[in-house]
């Protein structure tokens, strides 16, 4: 039987495969870096750390989002609705805080 059938690799094949893996890994890392740079450029064009998508989501929340629905629930359900609204606003606050922290880390 030959070495290939047994799964034994000839001298140099293992090194070649390792080099290919390293090159592929480097390509992935470079593409990640490029994506990050492009994202930062877009953020700068949009006016700072907040992206256009984040601003849009914020506007939607103000117009007819979770807060308004919470007020309607308050009228219908009383205290239960208030608890729901508070938990929703706490979640929003936590998300915004996380986004700010991530923004600081990137800069």
Buried (B, 14 or more C-beta within 10 A) or exposed (E): EEEEEEEEEEEEEEEEEEEEEEEEEEEEEEEEEEEEEEEEEEBEEBEEBBBEEBEEBBEEBEEEBBBEBBEEBBEEEEEEBBBBBEEBBEEBEEEEEEBEEEBEEEE
